[in-house]
Amino acid sequence: MEHIGVRELREQLGRRVDAAHFHQQQVVVEKNGEPRAVLVPYSWWQEQTGQSGSEAEAPEHS
């Protein structure tokens, strides 16, 4: 799985979202070398969480 920095993701966000959707690419997003988030295809997220449709809620953070 590819790792990229937050700044790089900001510069490429549209392309990265399309790559996730159309090519099933997954990317770990890092800040100062620390993993902070993962960009995954929405279809993959739906399968993992059992969500269906566009009403899926983002996970709550504590």
N, C-alpha and C positions, 0 to 999 in steps of 0.2 A: 504494500500500500504506500502511496506517495505521501510525503510530508512537505508542507509549505508553510511559510510564515504569514502572519496576519497581513502585513503590508502587501506581500505578493498576491494574496487572495483578493484584497481590495481592488488591486489593479486589474485582476482577471475575473472578477466575480461572475459576470454574465457568461463568459466562456466556460467557467468551471461548473456553473449550474447546468448549462446545456450538456456538458460532458457527462455529468452525473445522470441526467435524465435520459439522454439518447445513447450513451455508451456505457452506462452502469459503472462509471468511475467513482472511486471512493478516495477521499483525501483527508488526512489528518492535518488540522490547522494548529500551528504552534506559535507561541509568543515567548520570546527570549529562550527558545529551545525547549519549552515546556508544552506538552500537548494540552490544548484548551477545548477543542471541538472536533467533530468529524462531519464532513460534508458527504452525504450518502444519497443515493436515489430515493425519491419519495416512495416508490413502489417497494423498495427494500424495507424502509422504515415501517410502512403499513403492515407488511408481513410479520415483522418482528414484534410489533405492538398489538397486532390484532385489530387495528383501526381500519375503517372503511370510509370512503368518500372524503370530501374536503372538510368535514366537520371535526377532523381529528385534532385533539388538543396537544399542545406542546407539553412536555413533562414539566412538572413544577420543580423549582429549585429551592433549596433550603438555605 
